[in-house]
Amino acid sequence: MTVNTKKAFRDFTNRLKLLIQKRPDLITITLSNIFTMRLIGNKTHGDLAEIGIMEFINQFMYDFHSVHVGKDLYRAKSQEEDITVTNDLTKETFPISLKAYGAGPLQLSTDKDVLMFNRLQQEKTRKIGGDKIKKILNDPAFLSFYQVNVLPLIYDEKKQKCNIMVFDAEKAKKSIATISLEDQQDTVSKGRGRIHPVFRFYDKHDRYICEVRYGGKDANALQRGLWTHTKNGEHYFDSISDGWIDYSHNLVLVELFSHALVSESTAHSKALSILKENIDTLRKNKK
């Protein structure tokens, strides 16, 4: 079955948005628990967000089910994905990449083969506009621009707020008016201090949309791929959570984890039974 993953993903996010509007308590509980994991480790919340959102889908989103892909399968992945979601009505299965980032720069694709950056370099000019843009965006090198389904949990740790923001690649594609090469001299003069060059995309109002970063041998994960910015590129995001959601730390969860690590599976089984009963109560508690 051929799946239009972007349409399937859009149908999914529309349903998620409706659920959050109807039951904001469910996503607030889940986000609070996910970001509590930052108390354990700065990167712990990102990994647990994957299984947390997977379980949220399975427990509360009727007509959808999800599976965690797992880090051990990374080398076998055909696309950048953390979970796969299936629409039980249409039988469409599509990948989702979960991102838990602070407000600001957001990586949309690693572009591990450096296809986008190399394609832009072929133009041999610092500023690209007009018909050349359409030709570039339709090039096979830019397929990942549209294929990656990224679901970002953007958080402000100081204010303890989270915004589930989805980059609108289709709107971005239609709006790109210029592509500008900015090297070290340009970025330092603007206070950014970037070491490697970057191609930035702007609309007709000269508003930032996204960028393709350098991808050479000496570039690390933060210096390559397709990136955007949740503040500078806000015109090209759709807030699935309809704005910022306040969350709070669940200190009991941290204590639960610490005790679970030094207890037997028989105790885990009893605790799991209680947790399932609570989830069932939440599901039935229509507000």
Rosetta blueprint (number, residue, H / E / L):
1 M L
2 T L
3 V L
4 N L
5 T H
6 K H
7 K H
8 A H
9 F H
10 R H
11 D H
12 F H
13 T H
14 N H
15 R H
16 L H
17 K H
18 L H
19 L H
20 I H
21 Q H
22 K H
23 R L
24 P H
25 D H
26 L H
27 I H
28 T H
29 I H
30 T H
31 L H
32 S H
33 N H
34 I H
35 F H
36 T H
37 M H
38 R H
39 L H
40 I L
41 G L
42 N L
43 K L
44 T H
45 H H
46 G H
47 D H
48 L H
49 A H
50 E H
51 I H
52 G H
53 I H
54 M H
55 E H
56 F H
57 I H
58 N H
59 Q H
60 F H
61 M L
62 Y L
63 D L
64 F E
65 H E
66 S E
67 V E
68 H E
69 V L
70 G L
71 K H
72 D H
73 L H
74 Y H
75 R H
76 A H
77 K L
78 S L
79 Q L
80 E L
81 E L
82 D L
83 I E
84 T E
85 V E
86 T E
87 N E
88 D L
89 L L
90 T L
91 K L
92 E L
93 T E
94 F E
95 P E
96 I E
97 S E
98 L E
99 K E
100 A E
101 Y E
102 G E
103 A L
104 G L
105 P E
106 L E
107 Q E
108 L E
109 S E
110 T L
111 D L
112 K L
113 D L
114 V L
115 L H
116 M H
117 F H
118 N H
119 R H
120 L H
121 Q H
122 Q L
123 E L
124 K L
125 T L
126 R L
127 K E
128 I E
129 G E
130 G L
131 D H
132 K H
133 I H
134 K H
135 K H
136 I H
137 L H
138 N L
139 D L
140 P H
141 A H
142 F H
143 L H
144 S H
145 F H
146 Y H
147 Q H
148 V L
149 N L
150 V E
151 L E
152 P E
153 L E
154 I E
155 Y E
156 D E
157 E L
158 K L
159 K L
160 Q L
161 K E
162 C E
163 N E
164 I E
165 M E
166 V E
167 F E
168 D L
169 A H
170 E H
171 K H
172 A H
173 K H
174 K H
175 S H
176 I L
177 A L
178 T E
179 I E
180 S E
181 L E
182 E E
183 D L
184 Q H
185 Q H
186 D H
187 T H
188 V H
189 S H
190 K L
191 G L
192 R L
193 G L
194 R L
195 I L
196 H L
197 P L
198 V E
199 F E
200 R E
201 F E
202 Y E
203 D L
204 K L
205 H L
206 D L
207 R L
208 Y E
209 I E
210 C E
211 E E
212 V E
213 R E
214 Y L
215 G L
216 G L
217 K L
218 D L
219 A L
220 N L
221 A H
222 L H
223 Q H
224 R L
225 G E
226 L E
227 W E
228 T E
229 H E
230 T L
231 K L
232 N L
233 G L
234 E H
235 H H
236 Y H
237 F E
238 D E
239 S E
240 I L
241 S L
242 D L
243 G L
244 W L
245 I E
246 D E
247 Y L
248 S L
249 H L
250 N L
251 L H
252 V H
253 L H
254 V H
255 E H
256 L H
257 F H
258 S H
259 H H
260 A H
261 L L
262 V L
263 S L
264 E L
265 S H
266 T H
267 A H
268 H H
269 S H
270 K H
271 A H
272 L H
273 S H
274 I H
275 L H
276 K H
277 E H
278 N H
279 I H
280 D H
281 T H
282 L H
283 R H
284 K H
285 N L
286 K L
287 K L
